[in-house]
Amino acid sequence: MRIYDIIIKKRDGHELTSEEIGYFISAYTSGEVPDYQAASLLMAIFFQGMNHKETALLTQFMTDSGKKLDLGSLPGIKVDKHSTGGVGDGISLVLAPLVAACGVIVPMMSGRGLGHTGGTLDKLASIPNFRVELSNAEMLECLNKINVVMIGQSPELAPADRKLYALRDVTGTVESIPLIAASILSKKFAEGADALVLDIKTGNGAFMRDKKNAVKLGRTMIELGKRQRKRVVALVTDMNQPLGEMIGNSLEIEQAVTILQGKENPRTKSFIELTEKLGGLMLYLGGKAASPNAGQKLIAQARADKLGLETFRALVKMQGGDPRVCDAPQEVLPQAKYKESLVSPWKGWIMEMSALSAGKAALLLGAGRSTKESAIDLSAGIRLHKQVGDRVERGELIADFFSSTVAEFTYASAAFSAGLKIGKVRPRPRPLILDVLK
C-alpha cells in the first residue's frame, strides 16, 4: 500500500477503506510517511471531506495509535470538557479545578494553540516548572488525590493526534469537521473519560465560523461518542468577540487566578457565565447534581468559597509548578518587557471587536505560533478595557498590548484595529450560548 495512492483517491473524492485509513495513521505515527505527504492527505480531506464511517474509523485508529489510560480503579463517572478553540478562551483553567472541587473526576488532556487561537498547554507553560507531560502513574496519583489533572498528549496517549495536531496548525487544514472531531475524541477516548462536555465556538474568531457547521460538528461528535458508549453534550457558543478580559498565555493564567479568587468585572461576566454553564453540565453528567441548573449553582458557590482556587493550587503543586501563582500571579508569571496602549480615535459605542482580528494581533505580538518550530512569547498578549456594547470617548483606553519585541506593536495595532468598529448607536446584546446539543 502506498500513501501516494491514498492521497490521489481522497483528492478525487472517493471513500477511504478501513485498511487505507489504518495504514496512514500507523505509517505517519511511525515516521514512515513524511510531513509533506501527510499534509497533502490532510488537504485532500479538508476539501473532499469524510463520511461518518470514515470519520469513525479515523477516530478509532487515532485512539488506538498508543496506550489508553485505565481509570477503572477510580470511583465515579469521569467527565472532561473540550473547546474547539477561541480567542481569550481560558475557560478550562477555571472550570477544571471548580468541577474537581465539587467531587467529579476530571482527566483533562489539552492541546497547544492552533492558528490564531490559544492552547491550554501554552497557558500552563507560563507557570514556572509546571509539568504537562506526566506518566500514567503520576496522572492517577493526581486524580486520586485532587480529582483533576491537566496534561498534554504524551508519547503514550494518542500519538497520532499529537503529530497531526501540530501539522494541521501550520498547513491550513484546521477547519475540517472530520479532522476536528477525530482529533478531539481520540484524545478523550484515550484518556479514559466516561462523559464529555463540548464547547463548540462559532463566529469570526472560531474555526467553525458558520453556526450550521458548528451544529454539524457537535452532532458528529455526539454520534461518535454514542458508538463508544460515551455521553457527549455540546454547547454552541459565540466567538465573534474575544471571551473575557485577557488574550495571551501568562495573562490568561492571571485572569483565571483572579476569577478563582472570587473576583470579577464587566469584561469577565460572560467568561464566568460560560464557566458555570459548562460546569453545571459536567456535574450533572458526573452524577453530582440533579440537573444542569443545580450544577451551575454548585459551581458558583465553589468559586465564591474559593474551593476551586485551592484545588488549582494543589494541581499546580502536584504538577511541579509554583503554587505562589495563586496568591501573586504577576510576581510569578512572565512579564512583558514592553507595553503599548490603543486608544479610541473618536467617541461612540463599540459596535464590533472581531475575535479573529484580536487573535491575529496577539499572534503578531508573539503569543502564538506561525510555524511548528516557532517559540512563543509567554508574556505577550492583550488586556481589553472595553468590549462590544461599551461606550467609549475619544482618547479613552481600549486595549493594552504586551510583548518582548517593541517592533511588533505597529502590526498588532493595525490588525486589532481592522476588526474594531465604533458607531453612534449602541448595538443589541449578542447571546453567548446559541444552542445546546444532546
Kinemage of the C-alpha trace (Angstrom):
@kinemage 1
@onewidth
@group {chain A} dominant
@subgroup {mainchain}
@vectorlist {calphas} color= white
{ca met a 1} P 0.000 0.000 0.000
{ca arg a 2} L 1.318 3.459 -0.936
{ca ile a 3} L 0.389 6.745 0.721
{ca tyr a 4} L 0.567 8.343 -2.742
{ca asp a 5} L -2.381 6.242 -3.928
{ca ile a 6} L -4.392 7.101 -0.818
{ca ile a 7} L -3.787 10.828 -1.388
{ca ile a 8} L -4.960 10.575 -5.014
{ca lys a 9} L -8.021 8.553 -4.028
{ca lys a 10} L -9.177 11.088 -1.457
{ca arg a 11} L -8.221 14.007 -3.707
{ca asp a 12} L -10.662 12.610 -6.271
{ca gly a 13} L -13.446 12.381 -3.687
{ca his a 14} L -13.590 8.639 -3.017
{ca glu a 15} L -14.259 6.902 0.290
{ca leu a 16} L -11.187 5.505 2.034
{ca thr a 17} L -11.278 1.962 3.374
{ca ser a 18} L -10.509 0.875 6.920
{ca glu a 19} L -7.197 -0.549 5.685
{ca glu a 20} L -6.189 2.713 3.990
{ca ile a 21} L -7.036 4.901 6.983
{ca gly a 22} L -5.321 2.466 9.338
{ca tyr a 23} L -2.207 2.395 7.168
{ca phe a 24} L -1.990 6.183 7.034
{ca ile a 25} L -2.265 6.598 10.805
{ca ser a 26} L 0.201 3.803 11.535
{ca ala a 27} L 2.755 4.867 8.913
{ca tyr a 28} L 2.631 8.566 9.793
{ca thr a 29} L 2.891 7.875 13.528
{ca ser a 30} L 5.955 5.665 12.972
{ca gly a 31} L 7.642 8.207 10.695
{ca glu a 32} L 7.328 6.159 7.514
{ca val a 33} L 5.129 8.825 5.918
{ca pro a 34} L 6.789 12.271 5.855
{ca asp a 35} L 5.084 15.531 6.814
{ca tyr a 36} L 4.695 16.714 3.230
{ca gln a 37} L 2.680 13.653 2.211
{ca ala a 38} L 0.602 13.726 5.403
{ca ala a 39} L -0.116 17.403 4.734
{ca ser a 40} L -1.271 16.518 1.219
{ca leu a 41} L -3.737 13.960 2.529
{ca leu a 42} L -4.983 16.366 5.192
{ca met a 43} L -5.617 18.961 2.491
{ca ala a 44} L -7.478 16.383 0.384
{ca ile a 45} L -9.648 15.540 3.412
{ca phe a 46} L -10.151 19.253 4.037
{ca phe a 47} L -11.613 19.773 0.555
{ca gln a 48} L -13.325 16.420 -0.051
{ca gly a 49} L -14.452 15.668 3.492
{ca met a 50} L -15.109 12.274 5.070
{ca asn a 51} L -18.382 10.469 5.584
{ca his a 52} L -19.471 9.289 9.014
{ca lys a 53} L -17.947 5.833 8.576
{ca glu a 54} L -14.565 7.257 7.566
{ca thr a 55} L -14.613 9.732 10.462
{ca ala a 56} L -15.416 6.963 12.945
{ca leu a 57} L -12.570 4.844 11.579
{ca leu a 58} L -10.139 7.766 11.681
{ca thr a 59} L -11.095 8.447 15.292
{ca gln a 60} L -10.683 4.797 16.269
{ca phe a 61} L -7.272 4.375 14.625
{ca met a 62} L -6.020 7.614 16.188
{ca thr a 63} L -7.268 6.451 19.599
{ca asp a 64} L -5.595 3.060 19.143
{ca ser a 65} L -2.284 4.555 17.946
{ca gly a 66} L -0.983 4.450 21.529
{ca lys a 67} L -1.863 3.305 25.015
{ca lys a 68} L -5.090 4.146 26.826
{ca leu a 69} L -5.309 5.406 30.367
{ca asp a 70} L -7.201 2.937 32.541
{ca leu a 71} L -9.243 4.869 35.084
{ca gly a 72} L -11.255 1.866 36.213
{ca ser a 73} L -9.687 1.968 39.685
{ca leu a 74} L -11.148 5.414 40.323
{ca pro a 75} L -14.706 5.699 41.669
{ca gly a 76} L -17.493 7.539 39.890
{ca ile a 77} L -18.036 8.958 36.433
{ca lys a 78} L -15.031 10.665 34.850
{ca val a 79} L -16.009 13.815 32.919
{ca asp a 80} L -13.944 16.084 30.678
{ca lys a 81} L -14.561 19.271 28.709
{ca his a 82} L -13.145 20.435 25.402
{ca ser a 83} L -13.368 23.685 23.474
{ca thr a 84} L -12.863 23.839 19.722
{ca gly a 85} L -10.765 26.947 20.243
{ca gly a 86} L -11.319 30.639 20.585
{ca val a 87} L -9.660 33.925 21.473
{ca gly a 88} L -9.322 34.592 25.190
{ca asp a 89} L -10.870 31.180 25.856
{ca gly a 90} L -9.080 30.165 29.060
{ca ile a 91} L -12.216 28.539 30.472
{ca ser a 92} L -10.528 25.195 31.230
{ca leu a 93} L -8.127 26.849 33.676
{ca val a 94} L -11.062 27.901 35.859
{ca leu a 95} L -13.543 25.142 35.049
{ca ala a 96} L -11.441 22.025 35.719
{ca pro a 97} L -10.497 22.885 39.325
{ca leu a 98} L -14.041 24.065 40.126
{ca val a 99} L -15.627 20.844 38.858
{ca ala a 100} L -12.993 18.764 40.662
{ca ala a 101} L -13.645 20.696 43.867
{ca cys a 102} L -17.309 19.676 43.537
{ca gly a 103} L -16.389 15.974 43.504
{ca val a 104} L -16.216 14.983 39.819
{ca ile a 105} L -13.009 13.421 38.486
{ca val a 106} L -11.669 15.485 35.560
{ca pro a 107} L -8.925 13.855 33.439
{ca met a 108} L -8.230 16.823 31.151
{ca met a 109} L -5.977 16.277 28.157
{ca ser a 110} L -5.461 19.532 26.302
{ca gly a 111} L -3.562 20.847 23.302
{ca arg a 112} L -1.374 23.742 22.296
{ca gly a 113} L -2.504 26.736 20.295
{ca leu a 114} L -3.866 26.306 16.785
{ca gly a 115} L -3.607 29.242 14.388
{ca his a 116} L -4.896 32.439 15.985
{ca thr a 117} L -6.447 30.587 18.954
{ca gly a 118} L -4.688 29.879 22.223
{ca gly a 119} L -3.997 26.490 23.780
{ca thr a 120} L -4.375 25.424 27.410
{ca leu a 121} L -0.932 23.815 27.493
{ca asp a 122} L 0.784 27.014 26.350
{ca lys a 123} L -1.026 28.910 29.102
{ca leu a 124} L 0.012 26.385 31.751
{ca ala a 125} L 3.596 26.626 30.470
{ca ser a 126} L 3.580 30.208 31.789
{ca ile a 127} L 3.658 28.814 35.335
{ca pro a 128} L 7.332 28.162 36.208
{ca asn a 129} L 8.201 24.440 36.185
{ca phe a 130} L 4.597 23.296 35.577
{ca arg a 131} L 4.736 19.836 34.001
{ca val a 132} L 2.103 18.826 31.434
{ca glu a 133} L 3.773 15.537 30.499
{ca leu a 134} L 3.187 13.038 33.285
{ca ser a 135} L 3.486 9.283 33.483
{ca asn a 136} L 0.303 7.258 33.816
{ca ala a 137} L 1.153 6.639 37.474
{ca glu a 138} L 1.539 10.368 38.109
{ca met a 139} L -1.772 11.112 36.387
{ca leu a 140} L -3.578 8.558 38.510
{ca glu a 141} L -1.992 9.991 41.662
{ca cys a 142} L -3.332 13.467 40.808
{ca leu a 143} L -6.795 12.125 40.073
{ca asn a 144} L -6.829 10.076 43.275
{ca lys a 145} L -5.769 12.966 45.486
{ca ile a 146} L -7.395 16.074 43.984
{ca asn a 147} L -9.821 14.762 41.281
{ca val a 148} L -8.097 16.623 38.425
{ca val a 149} L -5.075 16.526 36.154
{ca met a 150} L -4.249 18.803 33.203
{ca ile a 151} L -1.893 17.125 30.769
{ca gly a 152} L -0.687 17.212 27.188
{ca gln a 153} L -0.637 14.486 24.620
{ca ser a 154} L 2.143 12.294 25.917
{ca pro a 155} L 4.019 9.973 23.548
{ca glu a 156} L 1.923 7.144 25.011
{ca leu a 157} L -1.581 8.589 24.579
{ca ala a 158} L -2.979 9.271 21.085
{ca pro a 159} L 0.457 9.845 19.493
{ca ala a 160} L -1.081 10.048 16.009
{ca asp a 161} L -3.113 13.063 17.022
{ca arg a 162} L -0.099 14.638 18.704
{ca lys a 163} L 1.697 14.714 15.335
{ca leu a 164} L -1.323 15.578 13.195
{ca tyr a 165} L -2.415 18.370 15.546
{ca ala a 166} L 0.894 20.199 15.091
{ca leu a 167} L 0.851 19.644 11.323
{ca arg a 168} L -2.715 20.922 10.864
{ca asp a 169} L -1.821 24.102 12.720
{ca val a 170} L 0.681 25.183 10.058
{ca thr a 171} L -0.835 23.748 6.862
{ca gly a 172} L -4.224 25.474 6.716
{ca thr a 173} L -6.166 22.280 7.486
{ca val a 174} L -7.636 23.099 10.883
{ca glu a 175} L -11.214 23.946 9.835
{ca ser a 176} L -12.339 20.434 8.875
{ca ile a 177} L -15.195 18.681 10.692
{ca pro a 178} L -13.771 15.123 10.344
{ca leu a 179} L -10.281 16.221 11.408
{ca ile a 180} L -11.530 18.279 14.355
{ca ala a 181} L -13.883 15.534 15.547
{ca ala a 182} L -11.240 12.797 15.288
{ca ser a 183} L -8.613 14.949 16.976
{ca ile a 184} L -10.772 15.858 19.964
{ca leu a 185} L -12.367 12.480 20.527
{ca ser a 186} L -9.243 10.367 20.048
{ca lys a 187} L -7.667 12.268 22.949
{ca lys a 188} L -10.758 11.963 25.108
{ca phe a 189} L -11.256 8.259 24.400
{ca ala a 190} L -7.562 7.570 25.118
{ca glu a 191} L -7.619 9.433 28.439
{ca gly a 192} L -10.467 7.300 29.761
{ca ala a 193} L -13.248 9.877 30.213
{ca asp a 194} L -16.785 8.447 30.554
{ca ala a 195} L -18.558 11.650 29.507
{ca leu a 196} L -17.634 14.818 27.669
{ca val a 197} L -18.972 18.368 27.507
{ca leu a 198} L -18.055 20.240 24.331
{ca asp a 199} L -17.849 23.986 23.823
{ca ile a 200} L -18.132 24.485 20.068
{ca lys a 201} L -17.265 28.027 19.103
{ca thr a 202} L -18.817 29.750 16.109
{ca gly a 203} L -18.211 33.204 14.662
{ca asn a 204} L -15.360 35.112 13.048
{ca gly a 205} L -12.828 34.019 15.683
{ca ala a 206} L -13.745 30.312 15.569
{ca phe a 207} L -12.705 27.528 13.230
{ca met a 208} L -16.412 26.870 12.639
{ca arg a 209} L -17.445 30.375 11.529
{ca asp a 210} L -20.902 29.295 10.415
{ca lys a 211} L -23.346 28.157 13.099
{ca lys a 212} L -24.719 25.452 10.797
{ca asn a 213} L -21.275 23.830 10.579
{ca ala a 214} L -20.774 24.204 14.331
{ca val a 215} L -24.014 22.309 14.944
{ca lys a 216} L -22.959 19.683 12.404
{ca leu a 217} L -19.639 19.218 14.219
{ca gly a 218} L -21.435 18.869 17.537
{ca arg a 219} L -23.874 16.278 16.238
{ca thr a 220} L -20.999 14.370 14.587
{ca met a 221} L -19.147 14.107 17.888
{ca ile a 222} L -22.271 13.188 19.835
{ca glu a 223} L -22.866 10.307 17.402
{ca leu a 224} L -19.212 9.214 17.573
{ca gly a 225} L -19.467 9.265 21.361
{ca lys a 226} L -22.527 7.004 21.283
{ca arg a 227} L -20.548 4.453 19.267
{ca gln a 228} L -18.073 4.308 22.153
{ca arg a 229} L -20.843 4.351 24.801
{ca lys a 230} L -19.741 7.784 25.974
{ca arg a 231} L -22.198 10.539 26.892
{ca val a 232} L -21.475 13.722 24.951
{ca val a 233} L -23.241 17.084 25.313
{ca ala a 234} L -22.315 20.141 23.249
{ca leu a 235} L -22.863 23.860 23.655
{ca val a 236} L -22.606 26.085 20.587
{ca thr a 237} L -21.252 29.438 21.768
{ca asp a 238} L -20.471 32.815 20.242
{ca met a 239} L -16.910 33.716 19.252
{ca asn a 240} L -17.428 36.944 17.339
{ca gln a 241} L -15.607 38.876 20.043
{ca pro a 242} L -12.888 37.780 22.494
{ca leu a 243} L -14.043 35.979 25.610
{ca gly a 244} L -13.033 37.610 28.861
{ca glu a 245} L -10.533 40.376 29.547
{ca met a 246} L -7.190 38.764 28.638
{ca ile a 247} L -5.678 37.289 25.469
{ca gly a 248} L -2.311 35.583 25.832
{ca asn a 249} L -0.710 32.849 27.877
{ca ser a 250} L 0.515 34.319 31.174
{ca leu a 251} L -2.240 36.943 31.019
{ca glu a 252} L -4.922 34.251 30.887
{ca ile a 253} L -3.381 32.440 33.853
{ca glu a 254} L -3.533 35.712 35.764
{ca gln a 255} L -7.175 36.127 34.781
{ca ala a 256} L -8.009 32.549 35.825
{ca val a 257} L -6.475 33.071 39.258
{ca thr a 258} L -8.357 36.338 39.719
{ca ile a 259} L -11.665 34.654 38.852
{ca leu a 260} L -10.934 31.686 41.138
{ca gln a 261} L -10.236 34.208 43.907
{ca gly a 262} L -13.905 35.187 43.543
{ca lys a 263} L -13.294 38.479 41.754
{ca glu a 264} L -14.998 39.653 38.586
{ca asn a 265} L -15.585 42.730 36.441
{ca pro a 266} L -17.870 43.563 33.495
{ca arg a 267} L -15.363 42.126 30.993
{ca thr a 268} L -15.238 38.718 32.711
{ca lys a 269} L -19.017 38.390 33.149
{ca ser a 270} L -19.523 36.264 30.007
{ca phe a 271} L -16.444 34.177 30.861
{ca ile a 272} L -17.885 33.326 34.272
{ca glu a 273} L -21.365 32.707 32.825
{ca leu a 274} L -19.985 30.143 30.371
{ca thr a 275} L -17.823 28.529 33.051
{ca glu a 276} L -20.859 27.998 35.263
{ca lys a 277} L -22.960 26.645 32.377
{ca leu a 278} L -20.294 24.126 31.329
{ca gly a 279} L -19.563 23.217 34.937
{ca gly a 280} L -23.241 22.603 35.648
{ca leu a 281} L -23.419 20.153 32.754
{ca met a 282} L -20.259 18.373 33.934
{ca leu a 283} L -21.588 17.963 37.464
{ca tyr a 284} L -24.879 16.669 36.078
{ca leu a 285} L -23.179 14.113 33.809
{ca gly a 286} L -20.876 13.164 36.678
{ca gly a 287} L -23.797 12.417 38.974
{ca lys a 288} L -23.046 15.216 41.440
{ca ala a 289} L -26.040 17.412 40.570
{ca ala a 290} L -29.702 16.582 39.999
{ca ser a 291} L -29.846 18.898 36.987
{ca pro a 292} L -27.546 21.185 34.973
{ca asn a 293} L -29.100 24.223 36.696
{ca ala a 294} L -28.411 22.735 40.120
{ca gly a 295} L -24.865 22.066 38.973
{ca gln a 296} L -24.425 25.703 37.955
{ca lys a 297} L -25.316 26.833 41.467
{ca leu a 298} L -22.784 24.432 42.955
{ca ile a 299} L -20.065 25.767 40.636
{ca ala a 300} L -20.894 29.368 41.556
{ca gln a 301} L -20.757 28.509 45.258
{ca ala a 302} L -17.439 26.672 44.901
{ca arg a 303} L -15.957 29.770 43.286
{ca ala a 304} L -17.356 32.052 45.990
{ca asp a 305} L -15.924 29.759 48.683
{ca lys a 306} L -12.548 29.675 46.861
{ca leu a 307} L -12.666 25.849 46.712
{ca gly a 308} L -11.652 25.975 43.049
{ca leu a 309} L -8.694 28.202 43.905
{ca glu a 310} L -7.415 25.736 46.483
{ca thr a 311} L -7.839 22.847 44.047
{ca phe a 312} L -5.918 24.814 41.407
{ca arg a 313} L -3.186 25.479 43.978
{ca ala a 314} L -2.951 21.752 44.716
{ca leu a 315} L -2.914 20.973 40.985
{ca val a 316} L -0.071 23.412 40.314
{ca lys a 317} L 1.925 21.976 43.219
{ca met a 318} L 1.370 18.337 42.231
{ca gln a 319} L 2.397 19.035 38.625
{ca gly a 320} L 5.616 20.741 39.677
{ca gly a 321} L 4.598 24.388 39.307
{ca asp a 322} L 4.981 27.317 41.666
{ca pro a 323} L 1.815 27.491 43.819
{ca arg a 324} L 2.541 31.135 44.679
{ca val a 325} L 0.865 31.895 41.350
{ca cys a 326} L -2.451 31.546 43.206
{ca asp a 327} L -1.604 34.460 45.506
{ca ala a 328} L 0.570 36.838 43.484
{ca pro a 329} L 0.398 35.852 39.793
{ca gln a 330} L 2.247 38.919 38.497
{ca glu a 331} L 5.224 38.097 40.729
{ca val a 332} L 5.431 34.528 39.429
{ca leu a 333} L 4.352 34.677 35.766
{ca pro a 334} L 6.480 36.024 32.874
{ca gln a 335} L 6.023 39.766 32.420
{ca ala a 336} L 6.368 41.538 29.085
{ca lys a 337} L 9.258 43.923 28.555
{ca tyr a 338} L 7.181 46.380 26.540
{ca lys a 339} L 3.640 47.733 26.717
{ca glu a 340} L 1.688 49.947 24.344
{ca ser a 341} L -1.884 51.190 24.619
{ca leu a 342} L -4.572 51.567 21.967
{ca val a 343} L -6.984 54.456 22.478
{ca ser a 344} L -10.204 55.312 20.689
{ca pro a 345} L -9.868 57.737 17.747
{ca trp a 346} L -13.404 59.051 18.365
{ca lys a 347} L -16.379 58.750 20.703
{ca gly a 348} L -19.306 56.362 20.328
{ca trp a 349} L -20.247 52.758 21.060
{ca ile a 350} L -18.127 49.657 20.448
{ca met a 351} L -20.128 48.001 17.662
{ca glu a 352} L -17.657 45.238 16.800
{ca met a 353} L -14.434 43.870 18.253
{ca ser a 354} L -13.509 40.975 15.992
{ca ala a 355} L -12.175 37.928 17.807
{ca leu a 356} L -10.268 36.969 14.659
{ca ser a 357} L -8.559 40.361 14.448
{ca ala a 358} L -7.720 40.270 18.156
{ca gly a 359} L -6.326 36.745 17.776
{ca lys a 360} L -4.169 37.792 14.836
{ca ala a 361} L -2.911 40.780 16.822
{ca ala a 362} L -1.936 38.522 19.726
{ca leu a 363} L -0.200 36.196 17.266
{ca leu a 364} L 1.818 39.119 15.896
{ca leu a 365} L 2.806 40.107 19.422
{ca gly a 366} L 4.277 36.615 19.868
{ca ala a 367} L 1.510 34.864 21.824
{ca gly a 368} L 1.098 32.084 19.205
{ca arg a 369} L 2.954 30.105 16.551
{ca ser a 370} L 3.288 30.797 12.843
{ca thr a 371} L 5.294 27.577 12.220
{ca lys a 372} L 5.682 24.265 14.055
{ca glu a 373} L 9.083 25.387 15.319
{ca ser a 374} L 8.034 28.883 16.444
{ca ala a 375} L 8.817 29.842 20.022
{ca ile a 376} L 6.024 31.521 21.970
{ca asp a 377} L 6.485 34.695 23.987
{ca leu a 378} L 4.589 33.599 27.097
{ca ser a 379} L 4.317 37.188 28.328
{ca ala a 380} L 2.816 38.550 25.083
{ca gly a 381} L -0.849 39.363 24.690
{ca ile a 382} L -3.650 41.866 25.080
{ca arg a 383} L -5.625 43.224 28.024
{ca leu a 384} L -9.033 44.536 26.963
{ca his a 385} L -10.516 47.587 28.654
{ca lys a 386} L -13.653 47.674 26.513
{ca gln a 387} L -15.969 45.155 24.856
{ca val a 388} L -18.865 45.215 22.411
{ca gly a 389} L -21.683 47.395 23.734
{ca asp a 390} L -19.457 49.687 25.807
{ca arg a 391} L -19.462 53.469 25.485
{ca val a 392} L -16.089 54.997 24.605
{ca glu a 393} L -14.831 58.582 24.492
{ca arg a 394} L -12.202 59.934 22.124
{ca gly a 395} L -8.764 59.151 23.566
{ca glu a 396} L -10.168 56.586 26.016
{ca leu a 397} L -8.228 53.373 26.541
{ca ile a 398} L -9.482 50.339 24.588
{ca ala a 399} L -6.659 47.801 24.978
{ca asp a 400} L -3.105 47.308 26.233
{ca phe a 401} L -0.634 45.342 24.103
{ca phe a 402} L 2.254 43.412 25.694
{ca ser a 403} L 5.325 41.939 24.001
{ca ser a 404} L 9.030 41.311 24.368
{ca thr a 405} L 9.581 42.956 20.980
{ca val a 406} L 8.618 46.590 20.564
{ca ala a 407} L 8.772 46.318 16.765
{ca glu a 408} L 5.585 44.208 16.699
{ca phe a 409} L 3.252 46.843 18.139
{ca thr a 410} L 2.579 48.678 14.866
{ca tyr a 411} L 1.489 45.494 13.063
{ca ala a 412} L -0.508 44.192 16.032
{ca ser a 413} L -2.297 47.513 16.480
{ca ala a 414} L -3.236 47.588 12.801
{ca ala a 415} L -4.523 44.010 12.928
{ca phe a 416} L -6.626 44.661 16.035
{ca ser a 417} L -7.984 47.972 14.710
{ca ala a 418} L -9.074 46.312 11.454
{ca gly a 419} L -11.711 44.418 13.449
{ca leu a 420} L -12.790 47.329 15.621
{ca lys a 421} L -15.930 49.295 14.733
{ca ile a 422} L -17.166 52.289 16.707
{ca gly a 423} L -20.619 53.680 15.890
{ca lys a 424} L -23.210 56.154 17.083
{ca val a 425} L -25.816 53.603 18.185
{ca arg a 426} L -25.418 51.053 20.970
{ca pro a 427} L -25.584 47.535 19.483
{ca arg a 428} L -28.040 44.934 20.695
{ca pro a 429} L -26.513 42.383 23.102
{ca arg a 430} L -25.487 39.109 21.453
{ca pro a 431} L -26.416 35.823 23.106
{ca leu a 432} L -23.384 33.903 24.375
{ca ile a 433} L -24.912 30.418 24.215
{ca leu a 434} L -26.527 29.779 20.839
{ca asp a 435} L -27.578 26.125 21.117
{ca val a 436} L -27.449 23.075 23.383
{ca leu a 437} L -26.995 19.694 21.647
{ca lys a 438} L -27.578 16.370 23.398
